Amino acid sequence: MEDMKRSSVLHERVNILKDQGYRGFHLAGGRGKLENAVEVKAENKKGVSLTAQGDTLDEAYENLIERIDYWLDD
């Protein structure tokens, strides 16, 4: 049950990132499909750029959300 809740929350955050940005970061492209992964990139107005990879585009976005959260909360 907890895993489903976490997945639902991440999915909602991914939608927010795609539509309007997330916690000051906006999608800035990425390299798309790599050899064994998909890479996405987000930047903020201060020029901070974060990238994340995943086996699928949705997984890459979820990993990017987690990187943004970690970077801002650290």
Secondary structure, 3 states (H helix, E strand, C coil): CHHHHHHHHHHHHHHHHHHHCECCEEECCCCEECCCCEEEEEEECCCCEEEEEECCHHHHHHHHHHHHHHHHHC
